[in-house]
Amino acid sequence: MSKIELLHGDCLEKMKDIPDGSVDLIVTSPPYYLNKEYEKTISYENYCLMMEKSFVEWNRVLVGGGYVVVNFGDYFNSGNRFYVADVPSCYPATINYFKWGVEVAGMDLQATRIWRKQFAKMGIPFVCNSHPRPVFDYEHIWSFRKKNGSNKEIVVDRKITQRGVVGETWTSTAGLKTHCAAFPIELPEWAITVYSQDKATILDPFMGSGTTGVACKNLNRNFIGIELDPEYFKIAEKRIDVNEKLVKELKDGKNSMLVNRKG
Ligand SMILES: C[S@@+](CC[C@H](N)C(=O)[O-])C[C@H]1O[C@@H](n2cnc3c(N)ncnc32)[C@H](O)[C@@H]1O
């Protein structure tokens, strides 16, 4: 059975309790700085700083050779907030991600992929609905690898580790309505299958409604999820079906994957 540990609070604070080298894989979708409710109170500079520190922490908690699979989107560049001008100018988030992951945290960028979103209503690409000309209609999925000095991979099943991103069933609308920016479960399920083994420990520091946690349960992986927003946290608890016995055990310090757990 999977071990599940859900932590309510700021990921930079909560990650301090995760021991060095104890996580096999990070699968996450951070805030995109698009003026969602949870992004309104943070300046662009502080947002970048939070992401930069996150990458450093991710590198610390990962095992050598472990991966970060991160899904993110580009944004519009008006004070770097989403805005509804007819002619928006775009800011490619990839510039930031390369800096945070490779230059600051010191990881290798192992692969870049595109999640091409299916056309939304009326055949209009999803981000175009409020603009007269097409803008981006895809998101990024990048895989960073913590260095371990070997440049070698332990591969049990080559067919699985070489699987493409998705099958034909993956659509842009698959994310649940329980979160304003949920990713479809196929995304974490793909990442977990390709980048980790049975019983591995997976972290999602921006868990939202807990999609990565559900994928971990489905695939027999241990899961640590962190979420700041109390409503999304409750939704995640419910979706991942965390029972009271488990919560009590963790409070009593039993079966925890963390150090210094205060209860
Ligand atoms: C893009 S959403 C993730 C959605 C998730 N993948 C899902 O399927 O539901 C990003 C999440 O990060 C959370 N968040 C923002 N800042 C945070 C922080 N400092 N620590 C932890 N969570 C944070 C937001 O509340 C939001 O739920």
PDBQT file of the ligand as one rigid body, heavy atoms in Angstrom, charges set to zero:
ROOT
HETATM    1  C1  LIG A 301      -1.072  24.993 -11.123  1.00  0.00    +0.000 C 
HETATM    2  S1  LIG A 301      -1.731  24.661  -9.560  1.00  0.00    +0.000 S 
HETATM    3  C2  LIG A 301      -1.492  22.911  -9.371  1.00  0.00    +0.000 C 
HETATM    4  C3  LIG A 301      -2.704  22.094  -9.769  1.00  0.00    +0.000 C 
HETATM    5  C4  LIG A 301      -2.529  20.591  -9.570  1.00  0.00    +0.000 C 
HETATM    6  N1  LIG A 301      -1.546  20.048 -10.496  1.00  0.00    +0.000 N 
HETATM    7  C5  LIG A 301      -3.858  19.863  -9.742  1.00  0.00    +0.000 C 
HETATM    8  O1  LIG A 301      -3.963  19.002 -10.645  1.00  0.00    +0.000 OA
HETATM    9  O2  LIG A 301      -4.814  20.162  -9.004  1.00  0.00    +0.000 OA
HETATM   10  C6  LIG A 301      -0.568  25.337  -8.449  1.00  0.00    +0.000 C 
HETATM   11  C7  LIG A 301      -0.940  25.215  -6.966  1.00  0.00    +0.000 C 
HETATM   12  O3  LIG A 301       0.140  25.710  -6.192  1.00  0.00    +0.000 OA
HETATM   13  C8  LIG A 301      -0.412  26.257  -4.980  1.00  0.00    +0.000 C 
HETATM   14  N2  LIG A 301       0.606  27.139  -4.393  1.00  0.00    +0.000 N 
HETATM   15  C9  LIG A 301       0.942  28.408  -4.747  1.00  0.00    +0.000 A 
HETATM   16  N3  LIG A 301       1.958  28.867  -4.000  1.00  0.00    +0.000 NA
HETATM   17  C10 LIG A 301       2.294  27.859  -3.141  1.00  0.00    +0.000 A 
HETATM   18  C11 LIG A 301       3.284  27.700  -2.115  1.00  0.00    +0.000 A 
HETATM   19  N4  LIG A 301       4.136  28.701  -1.820  1.00  0.00    +0.000 N 
HETATM   20  N5  LIG A 301       3.349  26.528  -1.444  1.00  0.00    +0.000 NA
HETATM   21  C12 LIG A 301       2.493  25.509  -1.731  1.00  0.00    +0.000 A 
HETATM   22  N6  LIG A 301       1.517  25.594  -2.681  1.00  0.00    +0.000 NA
HETATM   23  C13 LIG A 301       1.429  26.743  -3.392  1.00  0.00    +0.000 A 
HETATM   24  C14 LIG A 301      -1.673  26.970  -5.460  1.00  0.00    +0.000 C 
HETATM   25  O4  LIG A 301      -2.593  27.166  -4.399  1.00  0.00    +0.000 OA
HETATM   26  C15 LIG A 301      -2.169  26.001  -6.545  1.00  0.00    +0.000 C 
HETATM   27  O5  LIG A 301      -3.134  25.127  -6.012  1.00  0.00    +0.000 OA
ENDROOT
TORSDOF 0
